[in-house]
Amino acid sequence: MKNLILTNAKIVTEDEVIKGTLHIQGGQIRAVDTGNSTLAAAQDLQGDYLLPGLIELHTDNLEKHYSPRPGVIWPSLPAVISHDAQISAAGITTVFDALTLGDDNQKARRSENISAMTGAVIDAQNKNLLRAEHLLHMRCEVSCEEVIHLWEAFADEHLVRLVSVMDHAPGQRQFVSLDKYRLYYQKKYNLNDAQMQIFIEEQTEAAKKHSDRNRKHIVESCKARNLPIASHDDATEEHVEESAGYGMVVAEFPTTEVAAKASKAHGMGVMAGAPNMVRGQSHSGNISARELASLGLVDILSSDYVPVSLLHSAFLLHELNPNISLPGAIATVSSTPAEIVGLHDRGKLTEGRRGDVIHVHPSNDLPVVRGVWREGIKVQ
């Protein structure tokens, strides 16, 4: 395999930023040296940043390519390839495609698309058609009656590396406030007041019947397979106590300071939304990621629905918080997510780690991806 030498770069290591040269051989980082290389094969990065490839644990981006307009279903394999190109261009070299099992509306038909999307990811990955490495994050809607059946169909798929349990029922997690629930779903499904009241009653009843049993079953199934588990949208200390009691390792998007602090205290990696960080506010009215960061409560950033936000948010995390070093900020999108889900072979620019690296040019305080290598092979 061809050697790769990248020189005249600001190399962001785990602890510091050094000016120097990075060597990749056989798909692995072989050395990180200070000073520039004079070898003819060395590629001059002209003083730009060299970062570890970004690691994304939760993105819904694939769904936008599979269904680009209401009522439009795109062929699944081209949809995955298009999604992958956008992911790679954002500097993401390992992505967990987050696919939802079960619906937050008992009459919806979202789950009908899961097999096609999952199958296309697996097919594209097996055929080496993708620039980034794609793994699967299965999001289980526990208030849905059929979620256990849906989960069991994917439980032993080798690309499934993360599972989250969600409950979007009225009065739960993200929607502790019924007013917020009513505002969100009335607009989403275009319901009048009477229809909305019926919807609330139906969803509440479904949660009472199914949520506790489904959550317990899925957690036990994941533990039997040594799969890491994430909570989702915890809002109260009680929510966090339940999540921690189940052994969850990631707290996805806690909606309040109380929940974020409790998650941190229980040793869970607190995930915040990169779009929230870039915009300065949550799109759904929950706590700002910038506020959580200022309190030291952000361990992992996720691009969620905007891939390019991941890199931008990491640089903002450093710029807005003087106590967070650039290496510390980059860790939230590289080494920390890697370690927490057991990917110990990547996420750091250090000898022996996988040669997943990105060349980043700072342009008017906006980090712009200029090159992406996965296992030492240029993919972008």
N, C-alpha and C positions, 0 to 999 in steps of 0.2 A: 504494500500500500504506500502511496506517495507521501513523503514527508511534507508537513506544512509548517512554515516559519512566518510568524506575524511580528513585525518589529516597529519601533518608533511609536509605541502605544502607551496610553495610560491604562495599565492593567489593574482591574479592580479585583483584588484577592479577598480572602475571607476577612482580613484584618486591616489592610491598607491599600493605598493606590500607589503603584510603582511605575516608573517610566522604564520600559524595557522591551523584552522579546519573549514570546511564547512559542514553544516547540510542540508539535503534535506528530506522533508517529504511530502507525497501526491503530488509528482511531482513538488513541489515548494521549493525554497531556504527558510529555516526557520531561519538560523543564520550563521553569519561569525564571528568566534571568534579568538582572538590571542591565541597562545599557543597550545600545542598538547593535544589530547584527550587520556585518558587512558582506554576508554571503549573497551571491547573485540570486539565489532562489527566494530570499526573504522578501515578503510583501510589506511595503512601507505604508503604515496607517496614518502617517502625517500628524502624529500627536493626538489622534482621536482615542476614544475609550474602547477597551476590549473587555467584555463582560462574559460571564457564564451564560449559556443559553437559558432563556426564561422558561419557567415551569408553571404551567397553568392547571390548577386543580378543578376549576369549575367554569365552564363556558357553555352558554346556550346558543352559541353562534351557528352551529350546524343546522339548527331548526330553521334559521332565517334563509339558508340556502336550499333546504329541502322544500320549504313552503314560502317562496319569496313574495307571494301575494295571497290574500284571502281566497281560498278555494283552489289555489294552484299548487300542485304537487310536482316537483321537478324530479327527473330521473335520479335515483339515489346515488349511484356511483359518481356521476358528474357533480352532484351536489357536494359530496365529500371532498372531491378534488378541488373544487372552488373554495370551499371552507378552509381546506388545508393551505392553499396559496395565501389566503388572507392571514391565517395564523402564523405562517412562516415569515411573511413580510413584516409582521409585528415583532419578530425576534424570539418567538416562542418555539423551542425545539422539542419540548415534551408537553403534550396537551391531554388533559382528561376531558373527553367530550361528555358533557352532562346531559343524560337522557332521562326523561321522566316516565316512571312506571306508575300508572294510575292517574286519575284526573281529579282536580279540585272542584269539578262540576260533575256530579254523578250521571248527567245526561250527555256529557261531552264525549268525543270520539278520538281524543288525542293519542291514546295508547295504540290505536290501530297502525300508526306510523312507526312504532318503535322497532319492530322486527326488520323493516326495510332499512331504517337508518343504521341500526346496529350491524346488520349483515353487510351493509356497504362499507362501514368502517373496517370491519374484520377483513373483508375481501380486498379492499385497497391496501390495507396494511400487509396482508399476506403476499400480495403481488408486487410489493415494493413500489407503489405508485405515489407515495406521499413524501413530502419534504420533512415534516416534523414526525416524531413518533407519537402515535395516537393510542391512548388507553381509554378505558371507559369508567365513567362515574355514574352509577345508577342511583337516581333520585326517587325514593319510594314515598308516595303519598299515602300515609297510613290510614286516612279516613276513607279511602276507596275500598270497597268490598273485595274487589278482585286483585288487589295489589300483591298478595302472597302468591297467587297463581302466576302473575306476571313476573315476579321476582324469581321464582323457581326455574323459569325458562332460561334465565341468564346466570344463575348463581354459580355455575361451574365454568363459565366462559373465562379463558385465561387472560383476556384483555381487561376484565373487570378488576380494578385495583382500588376502588373507593366506592363506598355506599353512604348515602345520606338518608335520614328519615325526616319527613316533613309532615306538617299538619296545618293545612291552610283553612281549616274549618273556622266558623265564627267563634270569636272569643279565645282563639288559640294563637300562640306565637306572634307572627307578624300582625295578626288581627285580634289582639286582645281588646282593642277598641272596636265595638260594633259599628260606630259611625264611620271609621276608616274602612271597615269591611264593606259596608253598604256603598260608600263612595266608589271604591275600587271596582267591585263586581257589577254594580248597576250600570256603570259606564262600559265595562268590558263586554257584558252580554246584552246591553241595550234593553234593560228591563224597566217597566213602570213600577210604581211604589208597591202595588198589590203583588205583582210577580216577584219583586225583590223579597218581600216578606215570606212568600212561599219558599223561595230559594233558600233563605236563611234557615227556615224551619227544616227543610229537607237535609241541608248540609249539617246542621246541628245534630239531627237524629242519626245521620250516617256516622258521624264522629263518635257518638255515644256507643253505637253498635260495634264499630270496627277498630277504632284507633289504638286502644290499649293492647288488644290482642295482636293486631298486625305489627305494631312496633316491637313487641316482645319477640314475636316469631322471627322477624327479619334480623333483629340484633343477634339472637341466638344462632341463626343460620350463618351470619357473617363471622361470628366468633369461632364457630366450628371450622371455618375456612381461613381463619387468620386474616380476614379482610378488615382494614381500618374503616371506622365508622365516623360519620360527621353528624352533628345536630344541625338544625336549620332555623334561623330566625328566632332563637330563644329571646324572650323579653323580660322574664322575671327570674329571681333567685330559685324559685320552685322549678321552673323549666330547666335551669342549669343543673340543679341537684339531680333531677331525673336523668338528664343526659350524661352527667358524670357517673351516676350510678350504673348506667349501662356500659360504661367504659369507652365512651366516645372520645376521639383524640383531636377532632377539629370542631370548632364552634363557628359555623358559617353565618356570617352577617348578623351577629346579635343586634337587636334593634334598640337597645338602651344601654346607657353607661353601667347600670346595675348588672345587667346580664353579662356584659363584656368583662367587668371586674371579677364577677363570680367565676366565669369561664377560665380566666387567667389564673385565678387562685386555685382552681382544680387541675391546673396543668394542661389545659386544652389549648391548642393553637388557635388564636383568634383571627378569623378571616374577615377582612373588610373589602368593600367593593372599590375597584380602581376607578370606575366611572364616578362614583360618589366622591372619591378623593380629587379627581380632576375638576369636577363641577363645583365642589365645595358644599354639596348637599345631596341627600338621598332623594331619588326620584319618587319614593313612596312616603316621604315625610318622616322617616326614622332618623336616628342620630347620625350626625355627619362623621364620615371617616376621618376628616381632619381633626375633629374634636377628640375622637378616640385616639388618634396618633399623638396628639399633644399630651394625652394622659398616659402614654406608654402602653396602649392597649391594642396595638396592631402588630401581629406576628406574620401574617400572610396577606398578600393582596391578590385579588382575582379580577380578571377583566370582565367576567360575567357576560355582558352583552356587547362589549366594544373591545375587540382584541388589541387595538393600538393603544388603549388606555393603560395597559399593564406596565410598559416601560415608562411612559410619561408619569404615571402615579408614583413609581419608585423614586424618580428624580425629584418630584414634588415633595415626597415624604422627607427627603434630605433637606431640600431648600427651605421648607416651612418649619422644620424642627432642628435647630442648631445642635441639639443634644444627640441627634441621630446622624452618624457618619454615613458617607456614601456607601462604604461596604455594608454597613448595617441595613441601609435602605434596600440595596440590591439583594441582600439575603432574603428579604420578604417575598421576592419573586424568583428565587433560585434555590439556595441551599435549604432554607427552612421548609418550604413545601416538599422538597425532595426527601428530606430526612423524616418528616412526619408520616409519610406514606411508604417509607421503606425503600426509596430509590437511593441507595448509598453510593452509587457509582457515578453520580453526576451532581451538578449544582455548584461546584466550586472550581476555580482556576488553580488547581494544585496537582502536583505530580501523581499520576495513577488514575485520576478521574477521567471520565469520558470526554473526548474532544468536541464538546458542544459549546461553541463560542459565538459571540456576535460582535460586530464592529459597529460602534455607535458614534455618530457625529453630532455634537451639540450645535444647534442652529437657533440663535435668538432664544436660548434657554429651553428649546424643544429638542429632546433627544430623537435623532433620526437614524433609523437602521440602514447601514450601508452594505452590510454583508452578514451572511449567516452560514455557519458550518455545523454540520451534525456528524459526529464521529470523524471529524477532520475532512469531511467531504462538503464542498460548497453546495448549498441548496437554495441560496437566495443571493 
